[in-house]
Amino acid sequence: MTRRPLITLALAGAATVASASLATTTSAAAAPSVGNSAKTTSPIKHVVVIYQENVSFDHYFGTYPHATNTDGKPFTAKPGTPTVNGLTPELLNFNPNGVNPQRLGAANVLTCDQNHDYTPEQQALDGGLMDRFPTYTQVESCSPPDTAPPGLVMDYYDGNTVTALWNYAQRFAMSDNNFDTTFGPSTPGVLNLVSGQTHGAVPTVLAGVTDNGTDYGDADPTYDECSAGSTIAMTGTNIGDALNARHVTWGWFQGGFTPTGQSNGTVVCGSSHTNVGGAVVADYSAHHEPFQYYASTANPAHLPPATEAEIGHNGQANHQYDLSYFSQSLTDGNLPAVSFVKAAKYQDGHAGYSDPIDEQAFLVNTINAVEQSKFWKSTAIIVTYDDSDGWYDQVMPPIVNSSTSTEDALSGTGHCGSGTPAGGFEDRCGYGQRLPLLVISPYARENSVDNAITDTTSILRFIEDNWSVPRIGGGSFDALAGSIDGMFNFSHRIGAPLILNPSTGEPAV
């Protein structure tokens, strides 16, 4: 049976991807470079976390390193490329979900956003049988009006479409055993990235996605004037607080963070771009910005840094910046030690408004810029995703933390795993579904697939360990996190960087 996602698209003649303009600062000239005084425990002096949206491992890498090569863009893996725990012939042809996964090609890059809420994701796993995805996370219709045949949630891309990511995996290191910290959508994902903790949520406007003091669904941050609808605030500390205490420079850089005006005394984040399908997409998503949930690290009015020299340091922007400042800090030599980079929505990979083609342009342009900067020789770029979007993945995650709330359903109504929840906090069952994780660095193991169990907070652990920052504590998942050190070889550097073409994902000529 031939199946197609919601929207098919002929890429010939599609609009080219617009690049973000650089922000201006109040300084008349480029600021002088400011060094970081804190020592590191590895040769890595700069970490750049590129945090994308809503992709399961099998959705992008299920058949790696073998591509179908029917699109006129053949992908051939290097000799000796390791295989991954992916979609076997049996899973492709006799899948227990009753619908077999189908390959999505260049004509199928726009699809419906699938159901990736906390409870349906657990139900789809069916206690480890991994056979209820079409029942619980499949979305069969979305705007523009159409219907998708049952089974879209099972489908996947290969190296003929997500070409750049496959080429990065060929040169650098990838994990095939990395998981979302907990089940659920973006807000739990971003909170776990920066604190390993979704407990301590305080609803401020009709949240509806908190229970037992824990956030398990999407709500905008209280301390953000561009938030809308339900909002929550987070108590406790995050990695930004910890880095400040160690005098380590850091920043969160997000597309659309610069306001476009004011309304009723609050700022408006109104910038937008047109995606590859011609839809106009707002750039900024408040619930993708984790530090705005914490009073200590928020920049409610989206103030710019007073000068370029402020980037990475305490100041009126409070470490929260527009994405354009990341490009500027690379160019002018002020890159913080730790940078979190978030694309404008049309390029973040989120099904429903973004796509692999727009995402590839963002990833390649960003990674090329880092590789061509003076910082490359001591940098680790980490690419991962905030949640799975509910897309099929055939690996049952290890349940390292249990929960028995009314929202849980992995192993029966009100049950997810067994044992005592960490800190006694419910609604944090995890790990959730498997997600891509790549390390792009001169110190990455070349053409390597790491099998160690990791999760989103393994990134948090790496930052903590590299700058001798203590664990967050208070039940944070960083205390359980596996190490990503196996993706590095600190005694050997890869020679040349890998510069790709942002349109094709192939090595630039």
N, C-alpha and C positions, 0 to 999 in steps of 0.2 A: 504494500500500500504506500502510495506517495503522499506525504503530508507536508504542509507548509505552515510557517508561523503566521501571525496576524497580518503582517504587512510584508509584501515583497517589493523589492526595490532594485531597479537597474542602476548600477553605479555610474554608467557612462553618462557624462554630462552633469553629474551631481555637483552641487555647489562646493567650492573649495572651502577648507576649514579656515576660519578666521583666527588670527593669532591675537592674543591679549596685548593690549598696549601697556607700556611701562608706566608705572605710577611716577608722579613727580614728588619731590620732597621739598622741604622748606630751605634746604641748604643750597647755596649758590653753586657749589661744586661737589664732586664726589668726596665722600668722607674718607678719612684715613683708615687704614686697616686696623682693627682692634683685635689683639690676640686673646686667646683663652688661657687663663692661668692654671686651670685644673688639669692635672695629669690624667692620662688614660692608661688602662691596663693592657692595651693592644696597640698595634700600629694605626688603628682607626682613630682619626682626630675629628672626623665629621660624619654624622649619620644623617641621611636624608630618607625619610619614610614617605613613600608615595602611597597614599591610602585611597584605593579605588572602591567601586560600588558593585555589590550584588552579583557575584560569580562563584559557582561551586568549582571544585577542582576538575571534575569530569566534564563540566560544561566547556572548559577551555583546553584541558590537557588529557581528556579521556583516552585518546588514541595516540598520544605522543610516544615515540617520535615519527609515527607513520601517518602521513597525510594522503588523502584520496587522489589529489593532483588531477582533478577534472575541471579546474577553473582557468586553465591557461597560466597558472602561477605555481609551477611545481616546487615542492619543498622536499629536499633530500637531506636526510640526517647525516651527520658525520659518522664515519666508521667508528664502531666502539661506543656509540651513544647508549647509555643505559636505558632500560625500559622503566615504566612506572606501573604502579598498582592502579590500572585503569580499566577500560571497557574491553573485556575479553570477547572472543567470538561468541561464546555462549551468552553473555549478557547482551550483545548486540543482536542476536538472532532468536534467543529464547528467554527474554527478560521476564522475571517474576512479576513485574508490574502489569503484565498483560499487553503492553504496547512496547515495541522495540524502539530504542533510541535511533534517531535519524540525524544524519549530518546536515548542518545548516551551512550554506555557502554564501558567496558574496551578494546574491540576490535576496538573502534572508536576514539582513543585519538588524532590521527593526522588528522587535517582537514585543508581546505583552509582558508587563511586569507580573511575575508570579507571586503567589501567596507565601510570604516569609515571616509570618507572625510566630510568636513563641510556641503556642499550642499546636497549630497545624504542622509546623516543622517536626515536632515530636511524633505526631500522629502518622506522618508520612513514613517514618522509620519503622513503625509497627514492631516495636520491641526488638529491633535488630534484624527483622526479615527484609527491610528495605524495599517493600513492595506496595506502598500505598501513596506514592507521589501523585499519580493522576487523580486520586480521590481527594487528597487534602491540600496539595499546593499548586495544582494546575489552575491557571486562569484562562478561561476559554473565550473571553471577549474583553475588549477595552476600546478606548477612543483612538482613532475614528471607528465607528461601529463596524464590527465584523465578528466572526467567530473563528476560533482555532480548533481544529479537530483534536479530540482527546489524545494526549501524548506529547504535546509541545514541550511540556515541562521536562521530558526525558531527553530532549535533543541537545546537540553539542556542535561546537566549531572545531576546526583543526588548523594546521599550520598554513593552509591556503587563505585563511581569513584573519586569524590572530597571529599573523606571521612574525611580527616583531617580538612578541612574547616567546614564541618558539625559538627564534634566533638568539634571544638573550639567554634562554635555558641552554642552548648549545654552547655558548661561550662561557657562561658563568654557572651559578649553582641554583638548584631548585629543590624544594621539598615536595614529596608526595604523601606526607603524613602530618600536615598542618591543619588545625581545626579552629573554627570559631570558638571563642571562649565559652559562650553560652548560646542557647537557642535564641532566635528572635532577630529583629530588624536592626536598623542603623543606630538608633540611640544607644541600646545596650552595647553595640559593637564599638562605637567611638568612646564610650565611657570606659570600657575594658581596655582599650588601647592606651589610655593615658593614666588609668588608676587601677585597673584590674578589679573594679568594684562598681556594681550597680545598686548596691544597698546604700541607704542614706538619702533617698530621693524624697523631696518635699514638694508635693503638688502646689502650684500657686494659682493656676487657672484650669479648672476642670480637666485634670490630667487624664484620668480614665485608664491609664496604662501602668499604674503602680498598685502594688499590693504588698502587705507586710513590710512597708517601707522600702521596697525594691522596685526599680523601674524594669519592665519587661517589654516595653513597646515604644513607639515613636512619640515623642513630645518635644516641643521646642524649648530652648533654654530660657530661664527666667531673666538672666542678665544680658539680654540681647534685644535692642530696640527693633530689630528686623524680624523678631519672632511673631508668630501668629497662631491663634487657636490655643490649644492646651500647652501649658508650660510647666516645667519642673525646675527646681534648684537642687544641687547636690551638696551635701555636707562632706566633710573629710578633706583629704589632700590628693593631689595628683602629681605627676612627674614634673610638671612645670614648677610647682612649689619646691620639690626636692632639688631640681637643678638650680633654682635661685639660691637655695641654701648653700650649694657647693660652688656658687659663682661660675656656673657653666652657662654660656650663652645659648639661647634657644628661641624658636619661634614657630607659630602656626601660620601658614600662608594659604589663603583660600580664594578661589575665583569668585568675583562679585562682592568681596568684602567692602570695597570702597562705596560709600553711599552715593546715590544719585540725586538726593534732595531731602526735604523734610516734609512731614505732614503732621499737623496737630502737635508740634513740638518734639517729635521723634524722627529719627532718620529713616529713610527709605532706601532699600537695596533693590534698585530697579533695573540694573543692567541685564542684558540678555544676549544670546547668540542663536543662530539658526543651525540646527543639526543637519546631518547628511540627507535626511528625508524632507527638509524644508520646513520643519516645525520650529517655531520660536520658543526657546527655553530660557526661563529665568536663570541667571548665573548662580545665585546664592541660595543655599539651603541652610537655614539656621540649625536644624537638628543634625547636621553633619559637622558642626563645630563644637568639639567637646569642652574646650576650656571656657566657653561662655556659660556653662552650667555651674561654674564655681565662682563665687564672689571674688576669691583671691586672684584669679587669673583672667577675669572677664574684661572686655572693652565694650561696654554696652552701646556707646554712641559711635563705635567703629572709627575712633580717632586715628589719624595717621601718625607715624612717628614724627616727633618734632624736627628731627634731622635724620639723615641717613645713618649717622653714627649711632643712633639709638637702636637700630635694628639688632635684635638679639639681647638687648639689655633692658633694664627697667626704664620705664618712661611712660608717656601718656598713652601710647598704644598698648602697653601692658603685654607685649610679646604676641599680639594678635594683629595680622597684617593681610593686606590684599596680596593675591598671588603675584602681581607684578613686582612686588618688592623682593621676591625670591630671585627673579631674573636680575634685578638691579644689584642685589648683594653679591651674586656670582660675578657679574661684570666688574663691579667696583672693589671686590676683594674683602667684603664684610660678611661672608657667609657664617651664620651661627654654627656652633658645634653640633647642635641638634635641630633639625628642621623637619617639620611635618608639612607635607605638600598636598593640597586638595584641589582637584580640578574644578573649573566651572561645570555646572551640572551636565551640559551637553557633551562633555568629554570625560565624564567619570565612569562610563561603562554601565550605568544603571538601565536595565531594560525598561521600556516604556517611554523614555525621553532621550536616552543616549544609545550608543551602539559600538561595536568593536572597531569600526573605521574611525569615527571621531576620537574614540579612546586611544587608538594607536597613534594618531597624530600628536596628542598630548604627551603620551608616554615617551615617544621617540624624541620630540623636541626638547622635553625636560631633561631626559637622560643624556642626550647629545650635549646639551649645554653644560651639564656637570662634568662630563668626560672631557670636554674641551677647555675646562677651567683649570686654574692653578691648583685647585683643591683635590682634583681627581686622585692623585697618588696616595692620598690618605683618607679616602672616602668610602663608605659603604652605603649604597642605595638599596633600600628594602622596599619591594613592591608587594602589596597584599591587598585584601578586600575586607570590607566591613561585615558582610554576611553573604549567604549563598543565594539569596533571592528565592529560595525554595526549589532551585534547579536540582535535578536528580544528581546524586552522587552515590556510588554503590558501596562505600566504606562506612560501616557502623562506627561512630565516634566512641572513644573510650569515655565512659561516664565517671569523671573524677570528682564530681560534686553533685549531690542529690538534692531533690526538692519534693515536697509533698503538698504543694499548694493546689488550689482549685484550678489553676491554669495549666497544671502538669498532666501529661497524658502519654508519655513514652511507653510505660509498662502497665497501662491501665489508668482509669480515671483517677486523677489526684496523685499519681506516682511517676517519678522519673528517677530511676536509680534507687540505691539503698544506702543506708548509713545516715550519719548526722551531717547536715549541711555545714560547710565552713562558716565559722562565726555564728552559726545558728540562723543564718539568713535564708529564707525561702525565695523561690522564683529566680534562682540562679543556676538551674540545672545545666550542666555542661560536662564535656565539651559538646558544642553544636556541630554542624556539618563541616565537611572538609573544604578548605579554601586554598587557592594558589598562594605560594610564597616564593619569591625569588630574591636572591642576593646578588647584586651587580657591583662588583668592586675589583680593584687590582688584586685583592687578597682572597677573592672567592675561589673555591675549588672549581677548576675548569671542567665544563661539560659533565656536571655531577648532579646526581639525584640523591638527596639525603632522606633517610627513612626514619630518623628519630622523631618521636612524638613531640610536636610543638603546638602552640596555640597563639592567638593574638598577643597575649601577655608575655610570650617569649621575646617579643620585640622590646617590651618594657623592661624585661630582665636584662637583655643585652645592654641597653642604655644604662641601667643601674650599675651593672657590673663594670662596664667600660669606664665610667666616671666615679666609681666607688661610692655610689649613692645607695643608702639603705633601702630595704624593701618597704613598700607602702604600708604594710601591716593592716590590722583590723579585718582580716578575712579576705584580703586581696588575693586574686588568683596568681599574682607574681610569685607567691611562695610555692606554688605547685608547678610553675612553668618549666618546660623542658628548654634546653639550651640550643641556640642556633649556631653555636661555635663550630659544629661539624660541617657547616657550609663554607667555612673559611680555611685557608692555609696561610697562617700568619708568617711562615718562614719562606714563602715563595710568592712573588708577584707576577700576575699575568702581564705580558708585554704591552701590546698596543690596546687602546680602547676599541670598542665596537661601535662605529658610527653608522646608523641606519638611515634609510630614506623614510621620512614620516608618512608618505603616501603608500608605499609598497611594503614597508617593514623589512625590506632586504638591505644588505650592506650597501652603503653609498659608494658609488664609483668615483 
